[in-house]
Amino acid sequence: MPDGVRWPAISIVVASLNQSRYIEEMIRSILLQGYPELELILIDGGSDQETLDIIAKYQQWFSYWVSESDRGQSHAFNKGLVRATGALFNIFSTDDLFLPGILGLVAQAHAKHPGNMIVGDVIFTWEGSTRSEVHRPEESDLHAYAQWWTMEHHAQPGVFYPRDLLAGVGYLDEDLHYSMDYEFTLRYLAHAKMSVLRFPVAVIRNHAECKSVKNGDYCVWECMQISKTYQRMFPDINAQANRHAAGVLFGFGFRRLLYGQGDAWRFMKEGLQRHPLWAIYWLLPGWFLRKWSKLKAT
């Protein structure tokens, strides 16, 4: 540390399953930080041999790793968190990356604000495309973060949590499979403030097999269910939350119906239950815009 104090230990808990295309670059992005007090924990869910061979190349630098069947990504993260001892921890996926040198900067921020979550910008990329977006979080309390429609998307690899609050917060909800990190962060914000770093710390690589790409509708579904708890907690956001949820869920359901995908009526029903008029209102402008675009094209 700049003042000669010992660097705080940082635990990175990785959940892995059959990601041979991405896992080596992910591991190297962590190890090549050169951070002196790194605790790298990898929980593999029983990957193919190609993935395990890559993990084995780097196993001497892991504090702990195991490959065995589990009950999903949330369970894998929890298995790793039980073993984490760092002052800060991050839960990380195998298709994400850290940018060079960021752990030292995170540690310095932690030294200034030891009880806070440390949150940095995250770059979103799309495989096979030059497209990229920088998602810049704002300093938020629980009330603000629960208003998911007013802020940029929660970007998990950019969030570092103070471990001494974990016992009071509790572990990830293993009944959630898509938005468990968002729900976990909301619970953490009931106990901690957020300190924001004004620079990118990580990269999310979107590709065809990402859960958020492959099953994006279900990610949103879980997010909407999570938000119900905070609508009851903060009645002033209830009406807005229901309007936004109604439009999004009904729209997703209608699209699933058009493309013959499952659970269409489940999405549409939930949207109508949230706010029937807003669900229909949200859909009709989109229909007219599509019709207008086709007319202009002809």
N, C-alpha and C positions, 0 to 999 in steps of 0.2 A: 504494500500500500504506500502511497506517496508520503504519509507521515510516519512510516516505519512500523505501523501496527500490522499484526499478522493478517493475511488475507482470510476472509471468511470462507468456510467450506460451502461449495455449491453442489447440490445433488441434481443430476439429470436422470430422470426415469424414462426409459424408452420402452414402448410396447411395440412388439414386432410380430409380423406374420407374413411369410412368403413375399418379401420385398427385395429380391436379389438385384433388381434393376437400380434400386435407390439406396440400399442400406449402407453400402461402403462409403459413398459420398457423405451420407449423414454422419456416420461414425467419425470420419476424418474431420468433418466440420466442427465436431466437439473436441476431439483429441488435439487438433492443431491450434486450438485456442492457446495452448501453452499455459493454461491456468494451473497454478501450483497446488490448489486445494480442491481438485475436481473429484467428485464421486459419481462415476458412471455406472448405472444399474440398468441392465437390459433384460426384459422379461419377454421371452419368445413363446408364442402359442403353439409350437410344434410345426415349424416351417419345413419346407423341402430341403433336400441336401445341399443344393446350390447356395441357399441363404445361410445355412448352418456353416458351410465351409468358409464363407466370408466372415461370419462372426468369429469363427475360430482363429482367423488370422490376427485378430485384435484382442483376444480374450485376456491377454496379460495386462491390459490397461483397464479392464473392467474391475470395479469393486465387487460386483456380483453379476452373474448371469445364469439363466436357466432356460431350457427349452422343454416345455410340457404343455399339455392341453389345458385350456382355461375356459372360463365362462364368458369370454368376450373382452373387448379392449378396456372397459372400466375395471373389470376384475384384474386384468394384467397390471394396470396402473396401480391399483391398490396393493397388489403383491409387492410391487417395487417400493411404494411409499412406506410400507411397514419397515423396510430396511434402510430408508434414507436417514442420514444423520446430519446433513448440511444445514447451515443457517438459512439458506434459501434453497428452493427446489423448483424444477420445471418439469412438466409432463410433456413428452415429446414423441412425435410419430416418425416412422422411418422414412417417409417421403418429404420430411421437412429438413431445413438446413439452418445452422447458425452462420451469421456473417463473421468474418475474421475479427478477433480482438474484442468482442463485445462482453465476454464474461468479466473481464477486468473493470469495464465501465459500469456494469451492473453491480459489481461488488462495491465500487466506490459510492454509488447511489445508495446502496444498502447501508453503508457506514454512516451516511448522513441521515437516513430515515429508516432505522433498523426495524421498526414495527410495520412498515408499509409494504404493500405489493409493489414491485418494480415492473413497469410496463413500457415496452418500446414499440416503435413502428414495425410493421411486417409487410414485406413485399409479396404480393400474390402473382404467380406466373402460371401460364397455361402451356402444357406440353404440346409441341408442334406449332406453336404460335409465337410471335414476337410481342404479343400483348403482355403487359404487366401493370399492376396497380399498387400503389403504396397506401396501406391502411394506417391512418394516424389516430390512435386513441386519444381521447380527452380525459383529463382528470375527472373522475366520476365517483359519486357516492352511490349507495345502494339504490336510492330513489331514482337517480338518473340512469343507472345501468339497467334497471328493470324496464326502462322505456326503450326497448330494442329498436323501435322504428325511428328514433331520433338520432341514432349514432351509427358509426361505421361498424361493420360486422366484427364480433368478438373474434380475435385471432390468437388462438391458444399458444403457439410457440413463442410469442412475445411477452408472456406473463411469467413472472417469477414470484413465488409465494414465500412468506416467512414461515419456516417450519414450526416454530414454537407455538403457533396458533392452530396447528393441524388437529390436535387432540380436541380442542373446543369446537372447531368447524365440522369435523368428521370427514370421512373418506368419500370418494366418488360414489354416486348412486349407481349401483350395478344393474338396476332395472332400466337405465338409460343407455342407449347404444350410439347415439348421434350427437346430441347436444349436452352430454354429461359435463364437459368442460365449462360451458356457459353456466349451468346450474351450480357447479362447484365454485366458480368465481363469484356468483351472486352470494352464496353462503359466506365466502371469505370476506366480502365487502360489508357484511354485518359485524365483522370483527376488526377490520383493518382499513386504512386509507390507501389511496393509490397515488404513487409517484410516477410521473410519465417522463420517459427519456425522449428527447426530440430528435431521434435518429433511428434508422432501421437496425433491428437486431437479428431478424430471422427471415427466412423465405419459405413460403408455402408453395409446393409444386402441385398444381391441379392437373390431374390426368384421368383417363377414362375409368380407372379402378378406384379412385378416391370415393370414400363414402359420401362426401359432400357433393360430389359430381354425379355419382351413380345413383344415389338415393337422396338427392337434395330435398325432395318434397317431404321425406320423413324427418330430415333434420329440422325443417321448419315446423312440422307437426309437433315434434318433441319440444321445441322452443315455445310454441304456443301453450302447451300443457304446463310447462315450467312457469310461464308468465302468470298463470292463474293465481298462484300463491302470492305473488307480489301485487296483483290487482286488489286482492283482499287486504293486503298490508297497507297499500297506498290507494285509498278510494279515489283520490283526485286524478289518477291515471286510468281508472277503470273504463270510462267511456271511450277514450281514445284507443286503448288497447283492444277493446272489443271491435271497434270499427276497423282498425288495421288488420286484426286477425280474421275478421269476417271476409274482407276482400281477398286477402292472400289465400286463405284456405279454400274459399269457394272457387276462386280462379284456378288454383291447382287442381281441384277436383274436376272442374269443367274440362280442363285440358286433358286430364287423365281419361275422362269419358270419351273425348274426341279421338284419342289415340288407342282406345281399347285397353287401358292399363287398369290394374286392380285398385281397389279401395277408392274409386272415384266418388261413390256415393258417401262414403265415410268422411271424406274431406268436405264435400259439399254440405252435408248435414251439419258438420261442426261449424262451418262458416255461417250457415243460416241460423243456427242456434245462438251464435255470438251476436249477430246483428243482421236480421233478414234483409232490411232495406239497403243497408250498406253493401251487403254481398252482391245484390243485383245491380246496384248503382256502379260498383267497381267494375263489373263485367261488361256492362253495356257500352261505356265509352271506348273500351278496348276493341269491342266488336265493330263499332262505327269507324274507328281509326283504321282497322285492317281493311274494311270495305273501301274507305276513301283512298287508301294507298293503292289498292288494286285498280280502282277507277282511274287514278292519275297515271298508273303504269300503262294503261291501255289507251 
